[in-house]
Amino acid sequence: MKHGRKDHDRIQDPAGKIPENEPVFLIRGQDLAGPETLRAYAMEAHRNGASQLLIDATLRQAREMEKWQREVARKTPDMPRLRGE
């Protein structure tokens, strides 16, 4: 997996289903942009013929993110500076 952020490199694919150079993107539950991003993804997935199961799961995850933000933590998206950069 090729992460957009170096601090996400520790997130791995134990089953080896994602090719080494395939770009991936992670959105954490605390990310204030997360729920709306997932809703936009669900709409685009629908336009591209995705299954209703995927769409429902994505929208459910958006609601779970909002719950997390109300109950645990939320923050503005950021890009931390890492050592050596």
N, C-alpha and C positions, 0 to 999 in steps of 0.2 A: 504494500500500500504506500502511496505517495501522499503524505499529509501536507496541507497548506501551511501548517505551523509546526516548527521543529519540536515544540514542547508536546505535541501529540504523537510523536514518533513511537512513544512507548506503548501506544494502543496497537495491538496486534490482531491478526486474523488466524487463530489457532487451527482452523479447519483448512486454511490455505486456499480459500475460494476467491480471494481478491488478488489479481496479478500484482507483482511487485511494483510495477511502474504505473498502475492505475491510480489516478487522482481520487481522493476521498475527502469528505468534508464532515466535520463533527460539530454539532450544535448542542451545547450543554443546556440543561434544564433551567439554570439561573440566567441565561442570556435573554435579556428583555426583547431582543429581536426574534427570538426563537419561535414562539407560537404563531406569529403572523407569517414567518418564513415557511413554517410547515403548512399552514393553510394555503399559501400561494403554491407550494409544491403540490399539494393535493389537487388543486384546480388544474395545474399544468399536467399532472399525471392523468387526470380524468380526460383532458383534451387529447392526450396521446394514447388513450385506450387502456389505461391501467385497470386492473380489477377493482371492483367495489371493496373487496377485502383490504387491499392495500390502501385505498383512499380512507376507509373507515379507521384503519389502524393509525394512519398518519394524523387524522383529525383527533383521535383519542389521545395520541401522544401530545398534541398541541394543548389539549385540555389538562393533561397531566403536568405539563410544563407550567401552565398558569397556576395550578394548584401548588406546585413546588415553590413558585415565586411568592405566592401569598403566605405560605406556611414556613418556608425555610430560608431561602435567599434569592436575591435577584440583583443583577448588576448590568451596567452598560457594557456592550461588547468592547473588548480591548485586544491589543496585540502586545504581549509582554516582550521586553527586550531580554534576550538570553545572553549568557556569558559568551564572549568570543564574537559577538555580532557588532 
